[in-house]
Amino acid sequence: MTKSWLDADIIAEHSLDMRQFMDFRESRLPNGMRIIEAYNSSGLTFTLLPDRGMDIWSAHYNGMPLTWIAPGSPHPPDYGQSWLSLFNGGLLTTCGLTHVGPPEDGRDIHGNYTRLYAEDIRKKQCKRGLRLYSKINQSSLFGEQLEVKRTYTLSLGMPRIELYDEVTNIGDKPTPFMLLYHCNLGYPVVREGTELIVASDVYPRDDNAKAGVDTWNHYEAASVGYEEQVFFHHVRTIKGERKDFAVATLRNQDIALEFAWNTRQMPYLTQWKNTRQRIYVCGIEPGNCIPEGQHAASKSGRLVMLNPSETHRFNLCIEVKDGETVDAKKLNMQEFGKPVEACNLSDYSKYTHDGSQ
């Protein structure tokens, strides 16, 4: 994926400004929303939304769209509209920070994070990369007081997005803490024939998903009225250099997209299949929770509490790969790696399915 002309030492001999090769550039849309365009001469470009939690909206690789986007998006944040009506699609929609799942007790589906503004935005250049820093606060009087420090890193010439979050409880009392990275993929990355490669045991969420459990890893053609299917994965960590990291890869004959994350931080993986005609968008969603809501998470023992002054750190890497070089057999071997200990999906065992092929 690298190109010989993107050698940092050679570039330094020919150019005084690295922005010629990679940059984050901020501008505004007619609706007033800030956007930041990112590129790094790798073929991968994407758009960040500072007014929507510094999430990722559109993304392309050599002109190929990687994600589905909603008509009229990106939508400005609006507390008078529902989460679903504000859903941009986009490569990343962060869910949380105190609630992920269906509406309950006045909490909208998947929480308020996506309505938050980023501030203190700054970038820092280094020899072989570029970082973009920002800060986001989720604050409610007499409620949660959470601070997110979000960093994106570009590596010169690599078609890779590296996300690093630090979430700190800056309040004086413990707060429920649910975080899920809702990564949304669209045509032509997901289409008939695309497969998901991940070493895991698979748990359908409900009877509707159970009906499709034998084909959880294969994506079908777009169909009218398709009802979403959701699967929870008890993943296995890979051995070697990236200890405690899990990998999930979407692959077809043209492209592969790899997601890697630290399972000590995020022991859960949710797979959302939505192959419905015209709104064909599917999700790969690592998190410290599954999308069940505070009540169910508390009952199941999965709810994380963040104590005053406590910080949790999260890493997510999204990288474009050559679909033909992905070792599907190796990644699907159930003896490959070690099951994540912190993952607890026993209450879904009635639907359990061995993910081996």
Secondary structure, DSSP 8 states (H G I E B T S, - for coil): ---GGG-HHHHHHH-S-GGGT-EEEEEE-TTS-EEEEEE-SSSEEEEEEGGGTTEEEEEEETTEE-S-B-TT-S----TTS-TTTT--B-SBEEEEES--SS-BTTB-TT-SGGG--EEEEEEEEETTEEEEEEEEEEE-TTS-EEEEEEEEEEETT--EEEEEEEEEE-SSS-EEEEEEEEEEEETTTSSTT-EEEE-EEEEESSHHHHTTGGGTTB----BTT---EEEEEEEEE--SSSTTEEEEEEE-SS-EEEEEEETTT--EEEEEE--BTT--EEEEEEESS-SSHHHHHHHHT--EEE-TT-EEEEEEEEEEE-GGG--HHHHH-TTSSEE-TT---GGGGGG-B----
